[in-house]
Structures are given as structure tokens and as C-alpha cells.
Amino acid sequence: MVTRIEPFPGLAKSLGGVFYLHGEDHFRKEEAVRALIEAHLDPATRDFNLDPLRGTELDAETLASVLATPPLMAEWRVVVVREAEGLAQSKHARDVLLRVAADPPPGLALVLSCTVPQGSRAKFYTDLARRARSLEFKGVTEADVPGWLMSHAREVHGIEVEGDAARSLGAAIGVDLGVLARELEKLTAFVGERRRITVADVEAAGTKLPSQDRWRWFDLVGDHRFGEAADALDVLIGQGETCVGLVIGLATHLLRLGVAVGQGARGLDAMLPPHQRWLSRKLLTQARAWTLGEVDHALVGLRDVDRMIKASPHTGEHFLETWLLDLRVRREAA
């Protein structure tokens, strides 16, 4: 039974006790809650031994009573408290939770799903993280979405999603993992026995894709297709991208190319976050056509573009276009 929670490091050591799940990624937190319930409870006695509660609707006396109730006809009783941050306002409730976290009663699995208020420095949360089995679910960034889609599709559905298809889905839907997971279910049924999702499949299944996305645009620059990147800039801005955001993304892409040129695959893999390591092959391919001098020149120019965008009352498209033209001229001259 323990293997069901192995995808969540730090939770699968043993059953029972207090599990503190916190962070801004509500989808993965809820996945972990379901995994913990399945790991502890037999379906035959689940209704007798599962107490789903909400911290925003719970008082300390009720909490203490529920936690003291032993399992019925089973080894474990699971108490799930969602919105556990609602209990932080009550000293009595805080004391109850910290006491149980330090010394859990036999047969209890207490699952606390919490979103710590932004900027909070309350000692309660750090004490809870120290005493309980704690796992943080950080919010997923736009750059993480394609990698998350690819790994989620592989682990949950046994299906492969091509990198460009994952990027297109991310550009169309954003960072809402719940919506992305439902879209994957639809696409899995759509491709059937082929077990592979392409950009064409995403379009054919009815997802409205943007005509250009930032990742494909960064690849245009990485592939030295500077003229095409300049032509596509208006499209990106029209879709809501900002010049400052594109400069930040370009800087990241160029720094990674510099690492790939200077340190190769090992250095690049050490630099890339887990959900972005799938990019290594593409970046290494692009890096073969760059020198460290070219990367340095591009980054210095991009720094100047950033300064001009922030100092000028005008839009930054002109400065980015000029930067792309400079790279194109230097490349053609070389």
C-alpha cells in the first residue's frame, strides 16, 4: 500500500502520523491527499474511517474529539483537514495540532492541506513543518508547464506528449494544472491506441492554440532565425506578451545556451529545473551553432534593450527588433 504515495517524496516512508501538505499548487496537493487516503484505507471500511473537514469551519473542541476517535474495524483512521490555515487563528487549535504532530495517537493518519497566507511569518507553520511529515507544493511556472504535462501524461495515462504539443497546450491554457489534466484526459481518448499526442492532435481535438507562443519564439532566436523572430514579434505582443517579459525569457534562454556551449550536457542538466530538463536535447542542438562570444554579445545587447525599454515612454518592440537585426547582420557577416 505504501507504494501508492511514492510519487510524493517524503510521504512514503511509513503509514500513519501527521502529514503537512502546503504550498500554492492546489492540484498536486489534492493528488497527494487522495494518494494518502488510498494508501491508508480499505474501500470496504473507508466510509467508517474517513473524516473530511475544513479548517475554516472547524473549532478546536471538535478537532480534538475527531482526532481522539480510534479506527473502526480497520488499522487506520484518516482525518483530512483542508484549508488548515483556518485553524491558525485559535491558540487551542494550534496546540492540539502541534501536540498530535509531536506524538500521533496509534491508528491515526492526519492530513493537513494548507495554503500559508502570503507574507506570513507565524511560528505555527514552521513548527508544524518541523514536527509533521512535511511536503511543499510550489506553484508551477509557465516554463514548468510543458515538462509537467509530459511527465503527468506518462505517469497517469501511459502516453507520450511531444514537446511542441505540450508547449502549445501550456500557451493555450496557462498554469491551471486541473484544467490541463482534464485536457490530457480528453486528448488521451482522442488519440486512442496511438499513445502519442502531437500538435496536430491538440488542434484536431478542438483546443484553440495561439498562432505564436513564447517558447517557439525563443527557439527562433536560438536557431538564428532572427528575421522570422522579428516578424513574429507583433503577433506575440498582440496576444498579450510584454517586451519586458520576453527580454527576461530571452535572457534565460541565452544563458542556458551559454552553459551548453561552455559546459555541455552535464552543466546544462545541473542548471535546468526538474520539469525543464527535457529541453536539454533541443538546447544542445542549438548551442552547436553558437560561440561563447556570440552569446556574450547577445546578452550585453539584451541588457541594453532592457534598460531602454524601462527608460522610454514608448513600447519596447522597436528596441527588440533592432537587437534582432543586429544579431542577424553579425551572423550574416560571419
C-alpha positions as CSV (number, residue, x, y, z in Angstrom):
1,M,0.0,0.0,0.0
2,V,2.9,2.4,0.7
3,T,3.9,2.4,-3.0
4,R,0.8,4.5,-3.8
5,I,2.3,7.5,-2.3
6,E,5.8,7.1,-3.6
7,P,5.4,9.8,-6.3
8,F,5.4,12.2,-3.4
9,P,8.9,12.2,-1.8
10,G,8.9,12.4,1.9
11,L,5.4,10.9,2.4
12,A,6.1,7.2,1.6
13,K,8.5,6.3,4.5
14,S,5.7,4.7,6.5
15,L,2.0,5.0,7.2
16,G,0.3,6.9,9.9
17,G,1.1,10.1,11.7
18,V,0.7,13.7,10.6
19,F,1.2,14.8,7.0
20,Y,1.5,18.6,6.4
21,L,0.9,19.5,2.7
22,H,1.4,23.1,1.9
23,G,2.1,25.5,-1.0
24,E,0.3,27.2,-3.8
25,D,-0.2,24.2,-6.1
26,H,-3.6,23.1,-5.1
27,F,-3.9,20.4,-7.8
28,R,-0.9,18.4,-6.7
29,K,-1.8,18.9,-3.1
30,E,-5.1,17.3,-3.7
31,E,-3.4,14.5,-5.6
32,A,-1.3,13.8,-2.5
33,V,-4.4,13.9,-0.3
34,R,-6.1,11.3,-2.4
35,A,-3.0,9.1,-2.5
36,L,-2.7,9.2,1.3
37,I,-6.3,8.2,1.7
38,E,-5.9,5.3,-0.7
39,A,-2.7,4.2,1.0
40,H,-4.3,4.0,4.4
41,L,-7.9,2.9,3.9
42,D,-9.5,-0.2,2.5
43,P,-12.6,0.6,0.4
44,A,-14.7,-1.7,2.4
45,T,-14.3,0.3,5.6
46,R,-13.4,3.7,4.1
47,D,-16.8,5.3,5.0
48,F,-16.3,4.5,8.7
49,N,-12.8,5.8,8.9
50,L,-12.5,8.9,6.7
51,D,-13.3,12.3,8.2
52,P,-13.1,15.2,5.6
53,L,-13.0,18.5,7.4
54,R,-12.3,22.2,6.6
55,G,-10.2,24.3,9.0
56,T,-12.3,27.4,8.2
57,E,-15.4,25.6,9.6
58,L,-13.8,23.7,12.5
59,D,-13.4,24.6,16.2
60,A,-10.7,23.3,18.5
61,E,-13.0,21.1,20.6
62,T,-14.4,19.3,17.5
63,L,-11.0,18.8,16.1
64,A,-9.7,17.3,19.4
65,S,-12.7,15.0,19.6
66,V,-12.3,13.7,16.0
67,L,-8.5,13.1,16.4
68,A,-9.1,11.1,19.5
69,T,-11.6,8.7,17.8
70,P,-10.0,5.3,17.1
71,P,-10.3,3.4,13.8
72,L,-13.4,1.2,13.4
73,M,-12.9,-2.3,12.0
74,A,-9.6,-1.2,10.4
75,E,-6.0,-0.4,11.1
76,W,-6.2,3.3,10.3
77,R,-8.5,6.3,10.6
78,V,-7.8,9.2,8.2
79,V,-8.7,12.7,9.1
80,V,-8.3,15.2,6.3
81,V,-8.3,18.9,7.2
82,R,-8.4,21.1,4.1
83,E,-7.9,24.9,4.5
84,A,-5.9,24.1,7.6
85,E,-4.7,27.7,7.7
86,G,-8.2,28.5,9.2
87,L,-7.1,26.8,12.5
88,A,-4.0,29.1,12.9
89,Q,-6.1,31.8,14.5
90,S,-7.1,29.6,17.5
91,K,-4.4,29.0,20.1
92,H,-6.2,26.0,21.4
93,A,-6.4,24.5,17.8
94,R,-2.7,25.2,17.2
95,D,-1.8,23.5,20.5
96,V,-3.9,20.5,19.5
97,L,-2.3,20.1,16.1
98,L,1.3,20.6,17.3
99,R,0.7,18.1,20.2
100,V,-0.6,15.5,17.8
101,A,2.1,16.1,15.3
102,A,4.7,15.6,18.0
103,D,3.1,12.4,19.4
104,P,0.4,11.0,17.0
105,P,-2.0,8.5,18.6
106,P,-2.0,4.9,17.3
107,G,-4.1,4.3,14.2
108,L,-4.3,8.0,13.1
109,A,-3.3,9.5,9.8
110,L,-3.9,13.2,9.9
111,V,-3.6,15.0,6.6
112,L,-3.4,18.8,6.7
113,S,-3.7,20.6,3.4
114,C,-2.7,24.2,3.9
115,T,-2.0,27.4,2.0
116,V,0.1,29.7,4.2
117,P,-1.0,33.3,3.9
118,Q,1.4,35.3,1.7
119,G,4.0,37.1,3.8
120,S,3.1,35.2,7.0
121,R,5.9,34.6,9.5
122,A,3.7,32.8,12.0
123,K,5.8,30.4,14.1
124,F,2.9,27.9,14.0
125,Y,3.6,26.9,10.3
126,T,7.4,26.4,10.8
127,D,6.7,24.3,14.0
128,L,4.2,22.2,12.1
129,A,6.6,21.7,9.2
130,R,9.3,20.5,11.7
131,R,7.1,18.1,13.7
132,A,5.0,16.6,10.9
133,R,5.9,14.9,7.7
134,S,6.0,18.0,5.5
135,L,5.9,18.4,1.8
136,E,5.7,21.8,-0.1
137,F,3.9,22.0,-3.4
138,K,5.2,25.2,-5.0
139,G,3.2,26.9,-7.7
140,V,4.1,25.7,-11.2
141,T,5.6,28.4,-13.5
142,E,4.8,28.8,-17.2
143,A,8.2,27.4,-18.1
144,D,7.4,24.3,-16.0
145,V,4.1,23.5,-17.6
146,P,5.3,21.6,-20.7
147,G,7.5,19.3,-18.7
148,W,4.8,18.7,-16.1
149,L,2.3,17.8,-18.9
150,M,4.8,15.4,-20.4
151,S,5.5,13.6,-17.1
152,H,1.9,13.6,-16.0
153,A,0.8,12.1,-19.3
154,R,3.4,9.4,-19.0
155,E,2.8,8.6,-15.3
156,V,-1.0,8.8,-15.2
157,H,-2.1,7.8,-18.8
158,G,0.9,5.9,-20.1
159,I,1.1,8.2,-23.1
160,E,3.7,10.4,-24.7
161,V,3.2,14.1,-25.4
162,E,5.6,15.7,-27.9
163,G,7.4,18.7,-26.6
164,D,5.8,21.1,-29.1
165,A,2.4,19.8,-28.3
166,A,3.0,20.3,-24.5
167,R,4.2,23.8,-25.2
168,S,1.2,24.6,-27.3
169,L,-1.2,23.3,-24.6
170,G,0.6,25.4,-22.0
171,A,0.4,28.5,-24.1
172,A,-3.3,28.0,-24.8
173,I,-4.4,27.1,-21.2
174,G,-1.9,28.5,-18.8
175,V,-0.7,27.1,-15.5
176,D,-4.0,25.7,-14.1
177,L,-3.0,22.1,-13.7
178,G,-6.6,20.9,-13.1
179,V,-7.7,22.3,-16.5
180,L,-4.5,20.9,-18.1
181,A,-5.1,17.4,-16.6
182,R,-8.7,17.4,-17.9
183,E,-7.4,18.4,-21.4
184,L,-4.9,15.5,-21.2
185,E,-7.7,13.1,-20.4
186,K,-9.6,14.3,-23.5
187,L,-6.6,14.0,-25.7
188,T,-5.7,10.5,-24.4
189,A,-9.2,9.3,-25.5
190,F,-8.8,11.2,-28.8
191,V,-5.5,9.6,-29.9
192,G,-6.6,6.1,-28.7
193,E,-4.1,3.3,-29.4
194,R,-1.6,5.6,-31.0
195,R,-0.5,6.6,-27.4
196,R,1.2,9.8,-28.7
197,I,-0.1,13.4,-28.7
198,T,1.1,15.8,-31.4
199,V,0.4,19.4,-32.1
200,A,-1.9,18.3,-34.8
201,D,-3.9,16.2,-32.3
202,V,-4.2,19.2,-30.0
203,E,-5.6,21.3,-32.8
204,A,-7.9,18.5,-34.1
205,A,-9.3,17.9,-30.6
206,G,-10.6,21.4,-30.6
207,T,-8.1,23.3,-28.4
208,K,-7.7,26.9,-29.7
209,L,-4.0,27.4,-30.0
210,P,-2.2,30.8,-30.2
211,S,-0.7,31.4,-33.7
212,Q,2.6,32.1,-31.9
213,D,3.9,31.3,-28.4
214,R,6.9,32.5,-26.5
215,W,8.7,29.1,-26.4
216,R,8.6,28.7,-30.2
217,W,9.8,32.4,-30.5
218,F,12.8,31.7,-28.2
219,D,13.6,28.7,-30.4
220,L,13.6,31.0,-33.4
221,V,16.3,33.1,-31.8
222,G,18.2,30.0,-30.6
223,D,18.1,28.7,-34.2
224,H,19.5,32.0,-35.5
225,R,16.2,32.7,-37.4
226,F,16.3,36.3,-36.4
227,G,14.3,37.6,-39.3
228,E,11.4,35.3,-38.5
229,A,11.6,36.2,-34.8
230,A,11.3,39.9,-35.8
231,D,8.3,39.2,-38.0
232,A,6.6,37.2,-35.2
233,L,7.1,39.9,-32.5
234,D,4.0,41.8,-33.4
235,V,1.9,38.6,-33.1
236,L,3.3,37.9,-29.6
237,I,2.6,41.4,-28.4
238,G,-0.9,41.3,-29.9
239,Q,-1.5,38.1,-27.9
240,G,-0.7,39.8,-24.6
241,E,3.0,39.2,-24.2
242,T,5.1,42.1,-22.9
243,C,8.5,43.2,-24.1
244,V,9.9,43.1,-20.6
245,G,8.6,39.5,-20.2
246,L,10.1,38.5,-23.5
247,V,13.5,40.0,-22.5
248,I,13.5,38.0,-19.3
249,G,12.7,34.8,-21.2
250,L,15.3,35.5,-23.8
251,A,17.9,36.1,-21.2
252,T,17.2,32.8,-19.6
253,H,17.3,31.0,-23.0
254,L,20.6,32.6,-23.9
255,L,22.2,31.9,-20.5
256,R,21.3,28.3,-21.0
257,L,22.8,28.3,-24.4
258,G,26.0,29.7,-22.9
259,V,26.1,26.9,-20.4
260,A,25.5,24.4,-23.1
261,V,28.4,25.9,-25.2
262,G,30.8,26.1,-22.3
263,Q,29.9,23.1,-20.1
264,G,28.0,20.7,-22.3
265,A,25.2,18.4,-21.3
266,R,26.4,17.9,-17.7
267,G,26.4,21.6,-16.9
268,L,23.1,22.2,-18.6
269,D,21.3,19.3,-16.8
270,A,22.6,20.7,-13.5
271,M,21.2,24.1,-14.3
272,L,17.8,23.1,-15.6
273,P,14.9,22.7,-13.1
274,P,13.4,19.1,-13.0
275,H,10.4,19.9,-15.1
276,Q,12.6,21.6,-17.7
277,R,15.3,19.0,-18.3
278,W,13.5,17.7,-21.3
279,L,14.8,20.9,-23.0
280,S,18.4,19.7,-22.8
281,R,18.5,18.0,-26.2
282,K,17.0,21.0,-28.0
283,L,19.3,23.5,-26.3
284,L,22.4,21.4,-27.0
285,T,21.4,21.2,-30.7
286,Q,21.0,25.0,-30.8
287,A,24.3,25.5,-28.9
288,R,26.3,23.8,-31.7
289,A,25.8,26.9,-33.9
290,W,26.8,29.5,-31.2
291,T,30.1,30.6,-29.7
292,L,30.6,32.0,-26.2
293,G,31.5,35.3,-27.8
294,E,28.1,35.4,-29.7
295,V,26.2,34.5,-26.6
296,D,28.0,37.3,-24.6
297,H,27.3,39.8,-27.3
298,A,23.6,38.9,-27.4
299,L,23.3,39.1,-23.6
300,V,25.0,42.5,-23.4
301,G,22.7,43.8,-26.2
302,L,19.7,42.4,-24.4
303,R,20.8,44.1,-21.2
304,D,20.8,47.4,-23.1
305,V,17.4,46.7,-24.6
306,D,16.0,46.1,-21.1
307,R,17.4,49.5,-19.9
308,M,16.0,51.3,-22.9
309,I,12.6,49.7,-22.5
310,K,12.4,50.8,-18.8
311,A,13.7,54.3,-19.5
312,S,11.5,55.0,-22.6
313,P,7.8,56.1,-22.6
314,H,7.4,54.1,-25.8
315,T,6.8,50.4,-26.4
316,G,9.8,48.2,-26.5
317,E,9.1,46.5,-29.8
318,H,11.4,48.8,-31.7
319,F,14.3,48.1,-29.3
320,L,13.8,44.3,-29.6
321,E,13.6,44.5,-33.4
322,T,16.8,46.5,-33.5
323,W,18.5,43.9,-31.3
324,L,17.3,41.1,-33.6
325,L,18.5,43.0,-36.7
326,D,22.0,43.5,-35.1
327,L,22.3,39.7,-34.4
328,R,21.1,38.9,-37.9
329,V,23.7,41.3,-39.5
330,R,26.5,39.9,-37.4
331,R,25.6,36.4,-38.2
332,E,25.4,37.1,-42.0
333,A,28.7,38.9,-41.8
334,A,30.3,35.9,-40.0
